[in-house]
Amino acid sequence: MILEAAILNVKSGQIAAFEAAMGQARPLIAATPGFQRIEVRPCLETEGRYLLLVWWDSVEAHTVGFRQSARYQAWRDLLHHFYEPFPVVEHYGQPL
């Protein structure tokens, strides 16, 4: 199991629209083989900042199975225009 993590900084004034779009996007990622679960947590200190956490069976489930699918294109269309700057996505291994 691996953990995908990203900090999502949503453009000012677009929080409600982002949250609605994320609700629409969740089923797209959840339909991917190797997907385990997703959490999107709002930052308590910085309005408009979210922590994206996605658990996958493998890095390839994310980078190939999801990112090379039509579902990712729909995810991108729903969400990517909200971010400033565009997030860095990293993958993490098992807890120590």
Rosetta silent file (secondary structure, phi, psi, omega in degrees, C-alpha in Angstrom):
SEQUENCE: MILEAAILNVKSGQIAAFEAAMGQARPLIAATPGFQRIEVRPCLETEGRYLLLVWWDSVEAHTVGFRQSARYQAWRDLLHHFYEPFPVVEHYGQPL
SCORE:     score description
SCORE:     0.000 S_00000001
   1 L     0.000  139.301  175.289    0.000    0.000    0.000 S_00000001
   2 E  -126.538  160.416  179.627    1.203    3.511   -0.784 S_00000001
   3 E  -119.395  123.429  172.368   -0.103    6.931    0.158 S_00000001
   4 E   -90.537  135.068 -179.834   -0.437    9.770   -2.337 S_00000001
   5 E  -137.465  141.410  176.615   -0.298   13.209   -0.730 S_00000001
   6 E  -153.857  145.729  171.134   -0.708   16.733   -2.070 S_00000001
   7 E   -94.951  123.383 -179.337   -1.411   20.197   -0.702 S_00000001
   8 E  -106.138  114.292  176.008   -4.211   21.808   -2.714 S_00000001
   9 E  -101.373  110.860 -175.505   -4.301   25.614   -2.645 S_00000001
  10 E   -89.917  136.517 -179.820   -7.655   26.739   -4.018 S_00000001
  11 L   -57.118  145.105 -179.317   -7.961   30.148   -5.642 S_00000001
  12 L   -55.044  136.686  177.372   -9.631   32.841   -3.548 S_00000001
  13 L    81.876    2.555 -175.680  -13.413   32.931   -3.814 S_00000001
  14 L  -117.967   14.993 -175.809  -13.675   29.423   -5.272 S_00000001
  15 H   -61.045  -50.415 -177.864  -13.881   27.269   -2.149 S_00000001
  16 H   -61.164  -42.672  179.110  -17.561   26.337   -2.455 S_00000001
  17 H   -65.548  -39.819  176.927  -17.197   25.522   -6.161 S_00000001
  18 H   -61.442  -48.388 -178.430  -14.073   23.433   -5.450 S_00000001
  19 H   -61.545  -38.655  176.415  -15.792   21.450   -2.716 S_00000001
  20 H   -65.620  -42.867  179.645  -18.775   20.749   -4.990 S_00000001
  21 H   -65.522  -38.964  177.380  -16.457   19.687   -7.822 S_00000001
  22 H   -61.517  -38.301  175.768  -14.496   17.414   -5.476 S_00000001
  23 H   -59.913  -38.384  177.307  -17.789   15.721   -4.588 S_00000001
  24 H   -72.270  -33.060 -174.584  -18.340   15.045   -8.292 S_00000001
  25 H   -79.627  -27.525 -176.405  -14.750   13.879   -8.813 S_00000001
  26 H   -52.710  -45.469  179.750  -14.552   11.347   -5.970 S_00000001
  27 H   -62.803  -25.470  179.258  -16.422    8.569   -7.830 S_00000001
  28 H   -66.032  -47.099 -179.528  -13.989    8.930  -10.748 S_00000001
  29 H   -73.334  -36.730 -178.256  -10.940    8.087   -8.663 S_00000001
  30 H   -64.920  -23.015 -179.400  -12.813    5.517   -6.570 S_00000001
  31 L   -80.375   -1.844 -176.405  -13.615    3.505   -9.714 S_00000001
  32 L   -83.006  128.745  173.578   -9.913    2.874  -10.373 S_00000001
  33 L   -57.142  134.679 -178.208   -8.567   -0.637   -9.715 S_00000001
  34 L    93.815   -9.577  174.754   -6.085   -0.433   -6.851 S_00000001
  35 E   -72.384  138.210  176.501   -7.799    2.545   -5.205 S_00000001
  36 E  -111.035  -55.713  177.981   -8.368    2.093   -1.473 S_00000001
  37 E  -165.722  164.789  179.976   -9.680    5.369   -0.085 S_00000001
  38 E  -134.252  144.149  170.636   -9.481    9.150   -0.303 S_00000001
  39 E  -134.034  137.985  173.105   -9.537   11.946    2.250 S_00000001
  40 E  -126.865  114.141 -173.757   -9.606   15.671    1.542 S_00000001
  41 E  -114.657  128.372  176.531   -9.060   17.706    4.702 S_00000001
  42 E   -73.626  142.761  176.982   -9.389   21.493    4.976 S_00000001
  43 L   -73.128  138.496  179.249   -6.503   23.317    6.635 S_00000001
  44 L   -81.953  -24.884 -178.129   -7.416   24.922    9.955 S_00000001
  45 L   -92.890  -30.549 -173.286   -4.851   27.703    9.649 S_00000001
  46 L  -124.951  111.217  178.465   -5.132   28.670    5.974 S_00000001
  47 L   -62.119  135.840  177.955   -8.498   29.150    4.289 S_00000001
  48 L    87.409    1.127  177.219   -8.649   27.520    0.879 S_00000001
  49 E  -105.479  135.403 -178.367   -5.849   25.028    1.576 S_00000001
  50 E  -131.856  149.067  172.453   -6.631   21.296    1.588 S_00000001
  51 E  -103.432  119.312  176.511   -4.650   18.146    2.221 S_00000001
  52 E   -97.465  124.647  175.953   -5.381   15.417   -0.343 S_00000001
  53 E  -126.424  126.442  178.016   -4.615   11.871    0.814 S_00000001
  54 E  -132.066  127.271  177.171   -5.251    8.855   -1.412 S_00000001
  55 E   -96.482  131.248 -177.502   -4.402    5.290   -0.484 S_00000001
  56 E  -128.481  157.457  172.840   -3.481    2.969   -3.370 S_00000001
  57 L   -67.541  -32.973 -176.848   -2.405   -0.658   -3.722 S_00000001
  58 L  -157.283  163.303  174.687    0.660    0.533   -5.686 S_00000001
  59 H   -60.940  -39.615 -178.232    2.209    3.615   -7.275 S_00000001
  60 H   -64.326  -31.353  176.278    1.253    2.170  -10.684 S_00000001
  61 H   -58.467  -36.457  177.895   -2.424    2.015   -9.694 S_00000001
  62 H   -81.121  -55.019 -170.410   -2.231    5.804   -9.450 S_00000001
  63 H   -73.327  -30.245  179.074    0.284    6.747  -12.141 S_00000001
  64 H  -104.961  -56.915 -174.731   -0.860    4.260  -14.797 S_00000001
  65 H   -60.223  -41.463  179.817   -4.280    2.972  -13.776 S_00000001
  66 H   -94.595  -53.504 -172.879   -5.760    6.363  -12.920 S_00000001
  67 L   -66.288  -20.523  178.134   -3.617    8.984  -14.611 S_00000001
  68 L  -102.151   18.125 -178.455   -3.703    7.241  -17.980 S_00000001
  69 L  -107.160  164.253  174.449   -7.472    6.718  -17.898 S_00000001
  70 H   -65.760  -28.779  177.770  -10.409    8.697  -19.224 S_00000001
  71 H   -61.410  -36.334  178.439  -11.507    9.097  -15.586 S_00000001
  72 H   -66.480  -38.302  178.135   -8.375   11.194  -14.945 S_00000001
  73 H   -60.026  -41.695  178.060   -9.235   13.474  -17.852 S_00000001
  74 H   -67.766  -41.122  176.103  -12.638   14.107  -16.271 S_00000001
  75 H   -57.464  -48.112 -179.696  -10.989   14.596  -12.824 S_00000001
  76 H   -60.182  -45.552 -179.779   -8.589   17.116  -14.358 S_00000001
  77 H   -62.416  -36.432  179.895  -11.404   19.002  -16.088 S_00000001
  78 H   -73.144  -36.884 -165.167  -13.370   19.200  -12.823 S_00000001
  79 H  -116.627  -34.173 -166.723  -10.534   20.196  -10.483 S_00000001
  80 H   -64.624  -25.352 -179.447   -7.268   21.442  -11.951 S_00000001
  81 H   -73.792   -9.239  179.380   -8.435   24.969  -12.739 S_00000001
  82 H   -81.685  -18.661 -167.325   -9.004   25.638   -9.008 S_00000001
  83 E   -92.338  136.543  174.241   -5.335   25.352   -7.961 S_00000001
  84 L  -151.741  107.692   -1.963   -2.809   28.163   -7.570 S_00000001
  85 L   -77.467  173.092  178.375   -0.049   27.103   -7.605 S_00000001
  86 L   -67.567  136.464 -173.862   -0.481   23.682   -9.110 S_00000001
  87 L   -71.471  151.181  169.242    0.128   21.036   -6.410 S_00000001
  88 L   -90.719  128.395  179.208    3.120   18.760   -6.076 S_00000001
  89 E  -106.134  129.409  179.557    1.969   15.152   -5.741 S_00000001
  90 E  -128.216  156.286  179.827    4.176   12.723   -3.824 S_00000001
  91 E  -116.445  137.680 -177.089    3.928    9.037   -2.954 S_00000001
  92 E  -124.194  147.901 -178.939    4.836    7.608    0.451 S_00000001
  93 L   -87.778 -160.531 -177.883    5.548    4.061    1.600 S_00000001
  94 L   -65.826  147.466  175.781    4.598    2.110    4.696 S_00000001
  95 L   -60.966  149.241  178.219    4.759    3.823    8.103 S_00000001
  96 L   -74.701    0.000    0.000    7.957    3.263   10.073 S_00000001
